[in-house]
């Protein structure tokens, strides 16, 4: 897209042409609205960081805006709202435009007054709507800048800020205050975040209002149920006495405390102007001199009543944390690199610039990276802070805003645009790697997924020798397992031989076996199932029909020969997997073509046959974890095995405790997540079907279809809850069975009190800690679905024999 908003085309020789035949057609007329919007979006990009756009250009843009106001003032309002929200680092520049327009004729003055009041209305509307979470901050900060430029009366803004704090105070006084705390914290943080943008003109205009508001915010913060959220800590233990990384709760409840500290620091230092908020009034002083009287905003109404679909406290808490998630900040780097001698307020404002840019430009990663690298009004080297913010977002609990691949591609682009960015990235990786034994297991997976993708963009080059100490560690060592996981994911992005060649020779021991199927043994092996499976494979490859294969098995009395239906089911599945080994599609075709005979055998034999099916999958594909997990997923899709059977197999076979056999260990965990993700996906699919029916065909027939789907939804939700409870029950049971008789293990009071976990060589210590950590992480990871069965999970916690298990489960439910 060109900057004037017009999409042109390239000619044969690379020249630009406007999409019309030379001399034969008239040039397409550009939409002036699109041209103006494009102008506003890119205005000032080449004047970073001061935003001192030449007076002539600013006056020209103001002229274009005035002309558009005469044609369609509402469109201009919408455009300005859009750029203020999406390009928040340039709010000061947009406020200068409004100030210059406000000095002109009656039309300009009336427009600015109307727009200022619309800003206030939009703030009120976004406060009452979770969908407006990212919009409120830029809008209210724009009002603050309008006060700073003498356009809006500061008393009007104080009224809005007071109302927002009042809503937080009223909600926090109710019995359900704990569930709503993310929302009320969000409101108070918005108020505090707007104060620096009002500058001295706001904060010193009515000093008693500033002091009274700050006192109310402090009182609210002190009376909160949670001062920090332990359930959202990415790391379960400390590294040293003053470990700021351990103290992080992903910017949940702790962010308000930090905001208050920043504003107090600002007040004590009497510094009300910041380099991160360019003060353009002096640069455009002549243009702004003839400003008219300040605008008094009309009162706006904010209820603070969110649209809730239930009265269940657990589900309300789930919805609130989903609507107003943690900020996602983890202090990986020292302050000398991210804050320097600047006030804390400046760092928080810079972080907000990054977060808003990522949110709104995520759809265009190249543009997003360019804006982050070159369009921030920051007059210092900020790539360490930027890297810390992106890592914090990628490792945010309980969930990320975007997928890992988004942050991965963004960091790859930033590495190309900012030469020093890789150094900051390396420091963040180093801090995470040093804590690999105490990091949330799901975050460990995110890191492995990201790192594998990152190195794939650089011919899989990575300074592996810095981690060479893991080669001497035991198989169950967390750092060694992380390196092995990264290598396995690299193979998924490439192929085994390629990764074998690029890895240092010493690290090749971390490679999994070369992916291949377990071939059927010869007829002389004495394995009857294998012999008959080999014959079955021949029939399958000849594309024998399903009913003919069924008749063939009966005519050969395989049930009697092999010793029962379970053995026949095991033999048939083994044959199908071997026959479909070439590709994933071949496997799907084989399973679906012979679904009938296989389904009858498994259904007639019940759970025993389902357990045997998983055994067969592991037997056939134990040297290719990815294909094994795909096979489990496909068997679930075909309803040949249930989620609870997979969970039972994982725990009964002890795969989650077999850390010496990392391949079986990984297969167990991956199968467990395949089972849980599948039952949750079924719930989501039915909900999507209901929404689609409501949207497409509102009629009596549609109501009947919706009623039928809602019954299916209840069944799917019940299945999902049963599976989740069953998983937690098995976690508790395994921990009790292995460690309840151990006095040392039973005496621990918290995860961080477990001796010797970080850097420990005690297999028992590491296993105990990891099982507890996985229990906590599992509940936290699936918090959206766990909310439907919180009562059952609490009962399991109360029944646990080890007190630490009880506290771990209860803390994870606080998410």
N, C-alpha and C positions, 0 to 999 in steps of 0.2 A: 504494500500500500504506500503510495507516495504521500508526502506530507500535506498536500492539499486535499487529501481524501479521495483522490481519483485513482482507480486501478487501471494502469496502462498496460501495454504489451510490448514485448521485445521484437524487434525486426530480425530478419535473417542474419544480419551482420552484427547483431548485438545493440543496434541503435534503438532509442526509445521512440515508439510511435503511439499515438493516442487511441488506437482501436478503431480507426476509420480509414477507408480507402482514400489515398491521396488524390485530391482534386475531384472526387466523385460524390462525396457526401459532406454534409455540414458537420462541423465539430460538435460533439455531444456537449450539451449544456450542463455545467456542473451545478449541483445543488448547493446554494449558498450556505445552507445550514451545516452541511457536511464540511464545507470549506472552513467555516468559522470554528466548528468543533475541533477540526484538525489543527487549526491555528492555535487555539487555546491549549490543546494537549501538549504541543511542542514548544510553546512560548517559553523562552528563558532557558531552554536546554543547553544552549551554547554560552550561557552566562553564569554557569555554576562555578563556585558556590555562592557568590554574592547576590546573584539574581538581579544585577544591575543592567537590565535591558535598556538599550538606547531610547531616549525620550521619543524620538521620531517613530520608532516601531511601536512603542506603547500607545502613542497618540493615534497612530493608524489603526491599531486593534480596537481602541476605544471608539473610533469613528465607525468601524465595521459593526461593532456591537450596537451603537446608537441607530444605525440604519436598520439593523435587524429588529430592534425594539419597535420601531415604527411599523414594521411588517407583521411581526409575530412575537410579542413580548414573552408569551408563555414558553415558546421554544428556547428563547435566550435564558430564561430562568432554569429550565431543565438542563441546558448545556452547562451552565455555570455550576449547578448542583452536581452534575456528573463529574466534571473535572476537579471540583473541590474534594469530592469523596475519593476519587480514584487516583488523583495526583496530589495527595495531601502535602508533600514537601514544598509545593509551590503555592500554598495558601496565602502567604504574604503578598505574592505577586498578584494573585487574583483579587485580593482586597484593595491593592493599589488601583486596579482597573475600576473597581466599584467606587473608590474614592474620587477618581477623576471624573467618572460619569456623574457622580453626585454634585460636582461643582458646575455642571453645565445648565442647560435649560430645564424647564419645568418637567418635561417628559423624563429626562434622566433622573431628576430628583425623586419623582414619583416611582420610577422603576426601582431605584435602590431601596426606597422605603418598603415597597411591596416585597422585594426580594429578601430583605432583612427579616420581615415578618414571616415569610415563607420558610426561611431557615429555622426560625424558632418553632414553627409548626412541625417541620420535618424532624427536629430534635425530639419534640414531644411524642410524635408518632413512633420514632425508632426506639425510644425508651420503653414503650409498651409492646414492642414486637421483637422476638428473638431474631427475626430475619434482618433487623436493622442493627445488629451488634457492631458491625464494622463501620456503619455509616455515622453513628452518633458522634464518635470522637472527632472526625474531621469537621462535621457541621458545627459542633459547639465550639471548637477551636477557631473556626472561621468567625463566629460571633465575637470571640475574644479578640481577634485581630481587628475586627471592625470597631471595637471599643478602643483598642490601642491607636487606631488612626483617627479617632474623634468622630466616627460616623454614627455609632450607636451609643446611647446613654448607658453608662455602666450600671446604673440602678436596675435597668431592665434585665441585664444578664445576671445580676445578683439574685433577682427573684427566681429565675429559672434554676440556678444552681441550688438555691435554698430548697426549692420544691423537690429536686432530685434527692437531696440528702434526707428530706422529710420522708419520702417514700421508703428509703432504706431503713430509717429509724423505725417507722411504723411496722414494716414487715419483720424486722429483727426482734420486735417485742412480742411477736406471736409464738405460739407453741411449736409451730413447724419452721421456726427460723433457720434451723440447721440445714434443712433441705434447700431453702432459698438463698443460702449464704453466697453461692457463686454469683447470683443475680444482684444481690444488694452490694456485694463487694465491687461488682462491675459498675454500678451506679456511682458509688463514692469515688472510685478510680477515675471515672469520666470527669467528675467535678474537679478533682485535684489536677488532672491532666490539662484542663482548660485554663487554669490560673496563669501559668507562665505565658500563654499566648495573649492574655489580656495586658500583661506587662504592668508597668508602674501606673498607667492610666486606669487600670481596673483595681489593682491591689492597694493603691494609695488614695484612690478617690474617696472611698468610704472605709477607712482603716478598721473601724469597729465591726463592720460586716465581715471583713476578711478574718479578723481574729475570732469572731463568734463562729463563723463557718468552720474554721480549722479546729476549734475546740469541739464542735459537734462531731466532726469526722474522727477526731482522736477518741472521743467517748464511744462512738459506735465501734471503732476498731477494738477497743479494750473489752467491750462487752460481747464480742463475737464468740460463738461456740468453738470455732477453730481458729487459732492464731497461725497455725501451719497445718498442712494436710499430710500426715505421715503416710497415708494410703497412696499418695502420688509421688513418693520419693523414688527416683530412678535407681538409687544405690542403697543397699541394705546395711552398709557398714562404713566406718570411717577409715581414712588413710591419714593418720596423724591426728593431733588434738584439734587443730583449727582447720577442719576440712570444709571449705565453703561449698564444694560440689556435693558432699553428703547432705548438707543442710538444705539443699534445693528441693522444693516440692513442685517443680516445673512451673513456678510462677503462679501457683494457685492462691491460697489464702495469704501467703507471704508477700505477694506483690503489693497489696494495700499497705502493709507495714513499710515496704521500701518506698512507696509513693509518699507516705506521710513523712518519712525521714528526709526525702528529697525536698519537699516543700518547706519543712522546718529549717533545713539547711539554707534554702533560698531566703527565707524570712530573716534568719539570724545574720546572714551576710549582706542583706539589703541589696542583693543583686537581682534586678527584675528584667534584665535584658540578656539574651543568650545568642551566641554565634549560630546555634542550630536553628534559630528563628530569625532569619535576616530582617533587620530593621530598615525598611525602605523609605520611611517617611522623610528622612533628611535628603536622600538622593532625589526624590520626586517632590521636594518641598514646594517648588514653584507651581507644579501642577495641582497640588492639593491645597494651596493657600485659600482659595475662595470657597472652601467647603461650607455648606449651609448648616443650619442648626442641627444638633444631634437628634437622631431618631429615637423615639420612645416606643419600644416594642409593645404590641398588644398582648394582654395576658394569654397564656396557653394552658391547656389542661393536660395533666399527666396522671393517669390512674395507678400505674404500676401493677395492673392486673394482667397477668399473662394468660393466654388461652390454654387451659389445662383440660385434658380429656378424661381425667380420672381423679379420684380422691385418695388413691393408694399412695401412702407416703413414700414407699420405696420406688415406685414408678415415677412419682413427681421428682424425687431426688435425681433419678436417672435422666429424666428429660432436662432438668435444669443444668446438670453438668454437661450434657450434650449441647445445649443451646449456648451456654456460657462456659466454655472449657478453659483450662488453665492457659496462662499467657504463653507457656512453652519456652521459658528462659532457664538455662543451666549455666552457672558461672564456671566454665571450663578454664578460662584464662585469667591470669593475674590482672589486677586493676591497672597496673602501669601500662598494659597494652590496650585495654578497652576503655578506660576512663581517664587515665592520666591525671592532670591537675584540675580538670574541669569539674563543675558541680555534678552531682548525681542526676539532677534534672536533665542535664544535657544528654547524658547517656540514655535515659529513658525515652526522651523525645526521638533520638536517633533510632533506637530500637523500634519505636512506633512507625517511623518512616519505612524501615525495612519490612516490617510485618504487613503494613497496608499495601506496599508495592507488590510483595509476593502474593498477597490475597487477590488483588485485582488484575495483575498481569500474568498470573500462573498459566493462563491459556496460551500465551505466546512467550515461550521460555527465552528466546533470543532477546526479545524486547525487554523482558523482565530483567535478564542479566545485565543488559546495557544500562537500564535505568538504575539498577543497584550499584553498578560500577562507576557511572559517569553523571548521574542526574540527582545526586544527593547534595543538599546545601550544607555540606560539612567541610570545614576548612582545615581538616587534619586527616591523617592516615587512619581510615576507619575499617580496613579490611579485617583486622583481628576481631573487632566487634561484630561485623557482618557475618563472619564465619561462625562465631559463637552463637549468634541468633539462629542461623540456618541449622546448625547441629542441634540446638535446643528444640527447634521445630520438628526435626526428624526424629528426635528421641522423646517427644512429648508424650506424657501419659494422661489419661488412659488410652488415647489414640491420636494419630496424626491428623492434620487437616487434609493433607494430600498423601498420595502414595509415595513410597520410598523412591521410586524411579524419578518422580518430579524433582525432589531435592538433589538426586544424583545428577541429573542432566543440568540442573541449575549450577551446581558446583563445578561441573566440567566446563561450562561456558565461562564462569567467573575465573577459573584457573587460566583461561586463555586471555581474558580481558585485563586481569589484575596480576601482574608478575609476582607480587608478594603474597597472594592469597594461598598458594599451596603450603607456605610456611605455617600460617595460622591453622590451616586444616590439619597439618601434620601434628601440631601441638594438641589439638582436640582429640585426634585419634590416639595419641600417646596417653592422654589422661584416661580415656575410656579403656584402653588396653591394660593399663596398670590396675584397673578395677574390675577386670573381667570375672573374677570370682565372686563379686558382690553385686554385679549389675543385674537388673531385671532380665530374665531369660528371653522375653520377647524383644527387648531392646538389643540384646546380643544378636538375635536373628536379624533385626533391622540393620545393625552395623555390618554383619557379614554380607547381607544382600547388597547394601550400598557399596562396600569396599570391592566386592567382586565386580559390580557394574563399573565402578570408577576405574579400576585397573584395566578393564576390557577396552577402555577408550585410549589407553596408552600402551598398546601391545602387551598387556599383562605385566608391565614392568612395575616392580615394587621393591623397596629395600628390605627384603626378607632377612638379611643377615642381622639386622637389628633385633630380630625376634628369635635368633638361633638358639637361645637358651631353652625354648619350648621343646626342642628335639630330644633333650635329655629328661624331660618330665614324663611322668606316667600317663597312660592313655586317658585317665579320668581328670587330668589337670585341665582347668577351665581355659587357660590361654592356649594350650595345645589344641583343645577341641575347637576353639574359635578359629584358629589357623586352618584346621582341617575342614571346618565348615566353609570358610572362604574359598578354599581350593575346590571343594565339591561344587560350590555355586559357580565358580569360574568355568568348570567343565560344562555346566548346563548352558553357559553363554557361548561356549565354543565346542571343543571336543577333546577327548582324553589325550590323544597323542600331542595335540598342540600345547596343552597345559604341561604335559610331561616335559616337552622340549624347553619351555620358557622358565620353568621352575629351577632354582639352583639344585644341584644334584643332592645335597644333604636334605633338602625339603621334600624330595620325591617320596619319602617314606610316609608323608601325609596324604598322598594320593589314594583315593579309594581304588578297589579292583577295577580293571578295565571293564567297562560295561558289556556284559554278555549274558546270555541265558544259560541256565543249567541244563545241558543237553540230557536227553533220556539215555539211560545206560543200555548196553547191548542185551540181547536176548539171553546171554549166558550169565547175566548178573544175578539171576534168581529173584529179582524184584518183580513180582507178578503185576503190580500196579503199573510199573514202568513198561513192562512188556506189552500189556494191553493198551496203555496210553500210546505207545509207538504205533500199534495197529490202528488205533483211533485217529491218530494224526494223518495217516495215509488216507483214510476215508474222508477226513475233513478237507484235505488238499485236493481230493477228487470232487469236492463240492457235493458230497452226498447230502440228501435232504434230511432235515431234522427227524422226521417220522421214520425214515429208513434207518437212520443211525440208532434210534430208540429200539426199533425192531431187531436190529443186529445185536445190540447189547442184551436184549431179552433172549434171543435165540442162542446166544452163547452162555446164558445163565451166569452173567458176570456177578450178580448179587451173591450167588452161592460160591463162585470161584474166588472172589476177592474178599468175601466175609462181611457182606452187608451193604446197605445203600450208601452209608457214609463213605465207604471205601470206593464205591462206584462213582460217587460224586467227586471224590478227591481225584480219581483217575481221569474223569472226563474234563474237569477244570484244568488239570495239568496238561492234558492234550490240547485243549483250546488255547492256553497261554503259549505253548510251544509252537502251535500252528500259526498263531498271530504275532510271533515275535518280531517280524520285520519292522513294523511301525506301529504307532499307537492306533492308527486307523484300522490296520489289519486286526489288532486285538479286539477293537470294538465290533467289527463285522463278525468275527468268529463268535464272540459272546452273544451277540444279538441273533445270529443265524441259528444257533443251537440253544437258545434261551429256554425253549420248552422242555427238553429232556433234563437240562441242568436244574431248572426251577423245580420240577417235580421231585427230583432226588433230594434237593436241599430242603424243600418244604416238608416232605414226608419225614425227614430225619431230624428236623428242628435245629436247636442251637448247636448241637454237636457237629452237624454238617457245616454250619456257618463258621464255627471255630476252625474246623478242618480246612475250610476254604482259605482262610487267612494263612494257615500253616503252609498250604500249597503255594500261595502267592509268594511268601517269603522263601520257600524252597526253590522256586523257579527263578525268581528275580532278586536273590539276595546280593548279587553283584551289580545291581542297578537300582538304587534306592528310588530314583525318580519314576521308573517304570513300575516298580512295586507299589508306590503310592498311587499312581494312576490306576492300577488294576483294582486296588481297594476302593478308590473313588467310583470306578465304573460298576463294581459289584454293588455298591450302595445305591447308585442311580437306578440300577435294574431291580432294586429291592431284594437282592439275593442274600445280602447280609444286612443286619440292623446295626445302628449306631451303638447300642448297648452291648452287642456281641463283640464289636471291635474294641470297645473300652475294656470289656471283661478279658479279652485275649491279651491286651497290652499289659494289664496288671497281673493276670494269672501266670503268664509266661515269664514275668519278671523282667521284661525288656527295659522298663524305666530304671531298673537298678543295675542293669548289666553294662555299666560304664566302661568296663574293660573291653567289651565288644562294641565299638562305637558304631558299627554299621547296623547291628540289630537294635542298639539303643536309639539311633536316629530314626530307624524305621518305625519303632514303637511310638515315638513322639509324633512323627509325621502322620501316622495312621490315626492316632488319637485326635489330632486336629482336623484331619479329613472328616472323621465321624461327626465331630461337634459342628464344624463349619457347614456340613451338609444339612443337618437338621435345622440349623438356624437359617440357612439359605431357603429351605422349603417354606419357612414362615414368611420370609421376605417376598418370595415369589407369589404366595397366595395374597398377601397384602397388595402387591402390585397389580394382581389380577382384579381385585375388588376396586381399586382406584381407577383402573382402565375401564371397567364396566360402567362405573358411575359417570365417567367423563364421556364415554362414547355413545351410550344408549340409555338415557333416562326414560324409563317406561315401566309398566307393570311387570313385563317379562324380565327386565333388568333387576327389579326388586327381588324377584324369585331367584334369579341367578346369584344375586348378592347374598341372599339368605343361605343358599346352599354353600357358597364359598365361605361364609362366616362359620359354618359348622366345620368345614375342612380346616379353617384357620384355628379354631379352638383345639382340634385334634393335633395339628402340627405344633401349636404352642405347648400343649401338654407333653408331646413327645420330646420337644427341645428341653423343657424344664426337667423332665425325668432323666434325660441324658446328662445334663449339667450337674444335677444333684448326685447322680450315680458316679460321675467322675470325682467330685469332691469327696464323696463317701469312700471311694477307693483310695484316694490320697490319704485320708485320715487313717484308714485301716492299715495301709502299708507302713505309715510312720509309727503307728501304735505297735504293730507286730514286730517291727525291726528294732525299735528303740525304747519302748515303754519299760523294759526290764533293765535298761542302762541308767543307773543313778545319775551319772554325769550329764547325759543328754536330757534327762527329765528335769534337771535342776536349772536349765537355762531360762532366763526371764525375757530375753528379747533376741532378735536376730543378730544385732551388733555385739551381743555379749558372748556369742559362740567363739570359743578360743581357737585361734590358729587357722581360721578359714582363709583369710587373705594370705596367700603364699604357703598354705598348709600342704603337707604331703600325706596327711592322715586321710585315708580313703573313707573311713567311717564318718569323720567330721564333715568332709566335703559332701558325702551322700546325704547325710542328715540335713545339712544346711540347704542343699539344692532342692530336696523334696519339699521343704518348707517354703523355699523361695518360689518354686514352681506352683505350689498350692495358692500362694498369695497372688502371684502373677496371673494364674489362670482365672481366678475370680475377678481380678481387675480387668483383664483383657476382654472378658465376655460380660462386662458390667451391664450392658444394655439388655441382655437376655437374662442374666442372673437376677435382675430386679423383679422378675416375675416369680421367683422362687426363693426370695431372701429368707423367708421364715423357715423353710426346710434346711437351708444352709446354716442358719443360726443354731438349729437343733443339732446338726452334725457337729458343730463347733463345741457345743455344751457337752456332747457325749465323748469328745476326744479324751484319751487318757493322759496325754502330755499337755500341761498348761500352756506351753509355748504355741502349740498348734491352735489352741483356742484363741489366743491373742492375735496370732497371725491372720486367722480367718476373719475375726471381727474387725481388725484394722483395714483389711482389704475391702470390707463391705462399706467403709466410710467414703469410698470414692464418690 
